[in-house]
Amino acid sequence: MSDTASRAQTTPTTSTKLVVTQVRSTIGCKQNQRATLLSLGLRKIRQSVQRDDTPQIRGMIHTVRHLVTVEEVGA
């Protein structure tokens, strides 16, 4: 694989950002959902973080979609 092809896979294609806000508690949730929230940088209810819009982040949000709200922000 060429150097430019591997670089293209790791670079986000858009400059869109996602604002992810935790709205529900992790009490009673599965361990992988708690770990996903921590990986997103969320620790408390009503805490918000801004993340790049990548397939990896979208997958993490899908795992905890019942605990968070998501807003798209054009950066």
Phi and psi in degrees as GROMACS dihedral restraints (atoms count N, CA, C in turn):
[ dihedral_restraints ]
;  ai    aj    ak    al  type     phi  dphi    fc
    3     4     5     6     1   -77.1    20    10
    4     5     6     7     1   163.8    20    10
    6     7     8     9     1   -65.8    20    10
    7     8     9    10     1   -37.6    20    10
    9    10    11    12     1   -70.1    20    10
   10    11    12    13     1   -32.7    20    10
   12    13    14    15     1   -68.9    20    10
   13    14    15    16     1   -40.2    20    10
   15    16    17    18     1   -70.5    20    10
   16    17    18    19     1   -33.4    20    10
   18    19    20    21     1   -69.2    20    10
   19    20    21    22     1   -34.8    20    10
   21    22    23    24     1   -67.0    20    10
   22    23    24    25     1   -30.1    20    10
   24    25    26    27     1   -73.8    20    10
   25    26    27    28     1   -28.0    20    10
   27    28    29    30     1   -94.2    20    10
   28    29    30    31     1   -13.4    20    10
   30    31    32    33     1   -91.1    20    10
   31    32    33    34     1   128.4    20    10
   33    34    35    36     1   -62.5    20    10
   34    35    36    37     1   141.8    20    10
   36    37    38    39     1   -83.9    20    10
   37    38    39    40     1   -22.9    20    10
   39    40    41    42     1  -123.8    20    10
   40    41    42    43     1   163.7    20    10
   42    43    44    45     1   -98.6    20    10
   43    44    45    46     1    18.3    20    10
   45    46    47    48     1   -71.4    20    10
   46    47    48    49     1   138.2    20    10
   48    49    50    51     1  -112.0    20    10
   49    50    51    52     1   154.4    20    10
   51    52    53    54     1  -116.9    20    10
   52    53    54    55     1   132.1    20    10
   54    55    56    57     1  -100.3    20    10
   55    56    57    58     1   114.3    20    10
   57    58    59    60     1  -107.5    20    10
   58    59    60    61     1   125.7    20    10
   60    61    62    63     1  -122.1    20    10
   61    62    63    64     1   128.7    20    10
   63    64    65    66     1   -78.3    20    10
   64    65    66    67     1   126.4    20    10
   66    67    68    69     1  -118.8    20    10
   67    68    69    70     1   -10.5    20    10
   69    70    71    72     1  -131.9    20    10
   70    71    72    73     1   158.7    20    10
   72    73    74    75     1   -77.6    20    10
   73    74    75    76     1   158.1    20    10
   75    76    77    78     1   -92.3    20    10
   76    77    78    79     1     2.9    20    10
   78    79    80    81     1   -64.4    20    10
   79    80    81    82     1   126.5    20    10
   81    82    83    84     1    85.1    20    10
   82    83    84    85     1     1.7    20    10
   84    85    86    87     1   -87.7    20    10
   85    86    87    88     1   161.9    20    10
   87    88    89    90     1   -71.0    20    10
   88    89    90    91     1   157.2    20    10
   90    91    92    93     1   -62.7    20    10
   91    92    93    94     1   -36.7    20    10
   93    94    95    96     1   -68.3    20    10
   94    95    96    97     1   -30.2    20    10
   96    97    98    99     1   -71.0    20    10
   97    98    99   100     1   -38.8    20    10
   99   100   101   102     1   -63.5    20    10
  100   101   102   103     1   -42.8    20    10
  102   103   104   105     1   -65.4    20    10
  103   104   105   106     1   -36.2    20    10
  105   106   107   108     1   -65.6    20    10
  106   107   108   109     1   -42.0    20    10
  108   109   110   111     1   -61.8    20    10
  109   110   111   112     1   -41.8    20    10
  111   112   113   114     1   -64.3    20    10
  112   113   114   115     1   -37.7    20    10
  114   115   116   117     1   -66.1    20    10
  115   116   117   118     1   -32.9    20    10
  117   118   119   120     1   -74.5    20    10
  118   119   120   121     1   -16.5    20    10
  120   121   122   123     1    96.5    20    10
  121   122   123   124     1    17.8    20    10
  123   124   125   126     1  -104.0    20    10
  124   125   126   127     1   128.7    20    10
  126   127   128   129     1  -125.3    20    10
  127   128   129   130     1   -27.5    20    10
  129   130   131   132     1  -127.1    20    10
  130   131   132   133     1   155.5    20    10
  132   133   134   135     1   -65.6    20    10
  133   134   135   136     1   140.4    20    10
  135   136   137   138     1    72.0    20    10
  136   137   138   139     1    10.0    20    10
  138   139   140   141     1   -83.9    20    10
  139   140   141   142     1   138.6    20    10
  141   142   143   144     1  -121.2    20    10
  142   143   144   145     1   146.2    20    10
  144   145   146   147     1  -134.4    20    10
  145   146   147   148     1   154.8    20    10
  147   148   149   150     1  -111.9    20    10
  148   149   150   151     1   126.0    20    10
  150   151   152   153     1  -128.8    20    10
  151   152   153   154     1   154.7    20    10
  153   154   155   156     1   -67.3    20    10
  154   155   156   157     1   150.4    20    10
  156   157   158   159     1   -86.7    20    10
  157   158   159   160     1    91.2    20    10
  159   160   161   162     1  -123.8    20    10
  160   161   162   163     1   160.9    20    10
  162   163   164   165     1   -59.4    20    10
  163   164   165   166     1   -33.2    20    10
  165   166   167   168     1   -66.0    20    10
  166   167   168   169     1   -45.1    20    10
  168   169   170   171     1   -67.1    20    10
  169   170   171   172     1   -40.1    20    10
  171   172   173   174     1   -60.4    20    10
  172   173   174   175     1   -38.5    20    10
  174   175   176   177     1   -66.4    20    10
  175   176   177   178     1   -39.3    20    10
  177   178   179   180     1   -65.3    20    10
  178   179   180   181     1   -41.2    20    10
  180   181   182   183     1   -64.2    20    10
  181   182   183   184     1   -38.4    20    10
  183   184   185   186     1   -62.0    20    10
  184   185   186   187     1   -35.4    20    10
  186   187   188   189     1   -64.2    20    10
  187   188   189   190     1   -35.2    20    10
  189   190   191   192     1  -117.7    20    10
  190   191   192   193     1    29.8    20    10
  192   193   194   195     1   -60.5    20    10
  193   194   195   196     1   -23.9    20    10
  195   196   197   198     1   -83.7    20    10
  196   197   198   199     1    -6.5    20    10
  198   199   200   201     1  -109.6    20    10
  199   200   201   202     1   -11.5    20    10
  201   202   203   204     1  -131.7    20    10
  202   203   204   205     1   162.7    20    10
  204   205   206   207     1  -118.3    20    10
  205   206   207   208     1   151.9    20    10
  207   208   209   210     1  -130.4    20    10
  208   209   210   211     1   134.6    20    10
  210   211   212   213     1  -126.8    20    10
  211   212   213   214     1   138.8    20    10
  213   214   215   216     1   -90.6    20    10
  214   215   216   217     1   135.1    20    10
  216   217   218   219     1  -128.3    20    10
  217   218   219   220     1   124.1    20    10
  219   220   221   222     1   -75.8    20    10
  220   221   222   223     1   121.5    20    10
